[in-house]
Amino acid sequence: MTAQAQGRRVAPLMWRVARLVERRIETPTAQTLVLDVPGWPGHLPGQHVDLRLTAEDGYQAARSYSLAGPADGERIEVTVQRVNDGEVSPYLTDTYAEGDPLEVRGPVGGWFVWRTDGTAPVLLVGGGSGVVPLMAMIRARRAAGSRTPFRLVYSVRTPDDVIYADELRRRARDDQGLDVAYVYTRSAPEGWRGEPHRIGLADVNSHGWPPDLEPLCYVCGPTGFVETVADLLVGLGHPTRRVRTERFGPTG
Amino acid sequence: MGIVSPGFQGRPRSSASDLPPGQYLTEDFPVLSAGPTPRVPLDTWEFVLTGETGAEYRWSWDEMMGLPQDTPTVDLHCVTRWSKFGTTWQGVSLDTLLDGVDTDARYALAHSYGGYTTNLPLDDLRGGRAWVVHTYDGGPLPAEHGGPARLLVPHLYLWKSAKWVHGIRLLVEDRPGFWETAGYHDYGDPWREQRYQGD
């Protein structure tokens, strides 16, 4: 055993029993679950957890979910997008009830995170439920009293699909140094200027930061979305190491 | 057995399961990576094998294509819990690339265009279990899946199969790579569910 291997030995991430304490309806298909997790060690905004469900016969299914809020004692929040033919998400949105247990393991991930002592401007680009870990960063920024300039570009299909809609409206008004811009891909709200479109160069260029300000860019969403936005950012001159991505596969 | 979540039933149980624990089957080919997709032109592409003494072995794209080619059909297991069965690839076995390389190293650190790294024991690159692949499902490997060429080590979780592979360093001592430094397992055996450090 080398010294290095010994130095890196860490305790296994343990499964902890969590119970539902609150449910918030975010959109017709997305809900936020607030869980109480005794012994939760804390986490950084952008990290995720594994949730595990066990059936009566011992069968188990686990999925990863981004944490939606900053560290808050033994409370954690995840926002679940219901996937119609999914194995886990319909249970969580339709059946899982207050007080019911499930198991949680984490936090996981040390790259797609924002630290509240960071001072570089931050660009967040989210597609659909990809906004969840970005919202954790926005909430952490406010909770820490950070003045780091933040810009969020949020791509959704329709206005009804905006997760955290009221809170984002409030924060865009009250959180100094936070700008929020939307891109609608299918239908835009009344009075919106421009046509619905997929996110493109003009959106990233006009709502993002110029590369010479050396921003940190976080991009999260479905694969095609992340590929497009990351390519645009690199094309605009952002160094690849300043562009951090998280892609959502099928998670059901 | 874990704590039962009331009312959870899950999918119909499949009896003959080739799935490692905690995995589910997908027909898609999801993408997972930490940053933008590098674009590597073939005329400057190279693969570099670096021995623990610093000796280097280099192959250009044409030289790599000129080596004996394998066409493995393998199952993929991603740590994000999807598995995909029966994927077909074409590429060069690491046995071929390591043939004639004199080394006392026990570990390897794969490194990629774009800066990604991942570590694995050198033995796991031998014995017909690892390839540098450039063709997926009969066509050129798309950039988002690691093209022009990626490592393929299907008996370990897929993050060990470094996309956009540029080379491999042979090391006397293990050195954690990108995800391993961020808390993922140094070995990553899907059948023993070695997802995170300490598993």
Contacts between the chains, C-beta under 8 A, distances in Angstrom:
chain1	res1	chain2	res2	distance
A	2	B	173	5.2
A	2	B	174	7.1
A	4	B	173	6.1
A	4	B	174	7.0
A	4	B	175	7.6
A	5	B	174	6.3
A	8	B	176	6.7
A	8	B	186	7.8
A	8	B	197	7.1
A	9	B	198	7.5
A	10	B	197	4.8
A	10	B	198	4.9
A	11	B	198	5.5
A	12	B	196	7.4
A	12	B	197	8.0
A	12	B	198	3.6
A	12	B	199	5.7
A	13	B	183	8.0
A	13	B	196	5.0
A	13	B	197	7.9
A	13	B	198	6.5
A	13	B	199	7.5
A	15	B	2	6.6
A	17	B	3	5.3
A	52	B	2	6.1
A	53	B	5	4.7
A	53	B	8	4.5
A	53	B	10	7.1
A	54	B	1	6.4
A	54	B	2	4.0
A	54	B	3	6.2
A	54	B	4	5.1
A	54	B	5	6.1
A	54	B	8	6.9
A	55	B	4	6.9
A	55	B	5	7.8
A	55	B	8	5.1
A	55	B	9	5.6
A	55	B	10	5.1
A	56	B	4	5.9
A	57	B	13	7.9
A	58	B	1	4.6
A	59	B	10	5.0
A	59	B	13	6.1
A	60	B	2	6.1
A	60	B	10	7.8
A	60	B	22	7.3
A	61	B	8	7.9
A	61	B	10	5.1
A	61	B	11	7.4
A	61	B	24	7.2
A	62	B	22	5.6
A	62	B	81	6.5
A	63	B	81	6.6
A	64	B	80	6.0
A	64	B	81	7.1
A	87	B	10	5.8
A	87	B	11	5.1
A	87	B	24	7.0
A	91	B	5	7.5
A	91	B	7	7.2
A	91	B	8	5.3
A	91	B	9	8.0
A	95	B	7	4.5
A	95	B	8	7.2
A	96	B	5	6.7
A	96	B	7	7.5
A	96	B	8	7.8
A	97	B	6	7.4
A	97	B	7	7.9
A	100	B	5	5.9
A	100	B	6	5.5
A	100	B	7	7.9
A	101	B	3	4.7
A	101	B	4	7.7
A	101	B	5	6.2
A	102	B	3	7.4
A	102	B	5	4.8
A	103	B	2	5.2
A	103	B	3	6.0
A	108	B	183	6.3
A	108	B	196	6.6
A	109	B	182	6.4
A	109	B	183	7.2
A	110	B	181	7.4
A	110	B	182	3.6
A	110	B	183	5.6
A	111	B	34	5.3
A	111	B	178	7.5
A	111	B	179	7.9
A	111	B	182	5.3
A	112	B	34	7.3
A	223	B	30	6.7
A	223	B	31	4.4
A	223	B	144	7.0
A	226	B	31	8.0
A	227	B	31	7.6
A	227	B	37	6.2
A	227	B	144	5.7
A	230	B	35	6.8
A	230	B	36	3.7
A	230	B	37	6.8
A	231	B	36	6.4
A	231	B	37	7.0
A	233	B	36	7.0
A	234	B	36	4.8
A	240	B	35	5.4
A	240	B	36	5.0
A	240	B	38	7.2
A	240	B	114	6.1
A	240	B	115	7.4
A	241	B	35	7.1
A	241	B	115	6.7
A	243	B	35	5.5
A	243	B	36	5.1
A	244	B	34	6.6
A	244	B	35	6.2
A	245	B	33	6.6
A	245	B	34	6.2
A	245	B	35	5.5
A	245	B	36	6.9
A	247	B	30	7.3
A	247	B	31	5.4
A	247	B	32	5.7
A	247	B	33	7.1
A	249	B	26	7.6
A	249	B	28	7.1
A	249	B	30	2.9
A	249	B	31	7.2
A	249	B	32	6.8
A	249	B	78	7.8
A	249	B	80	6.1
A	249	B	82	6.1
A	250	B	26	5.8
A	250	B	28	5.8
A	250	B	30	6.4
A	250	B	82	6.8
A	251	B	80	7.8
A	252	B	24	7.4
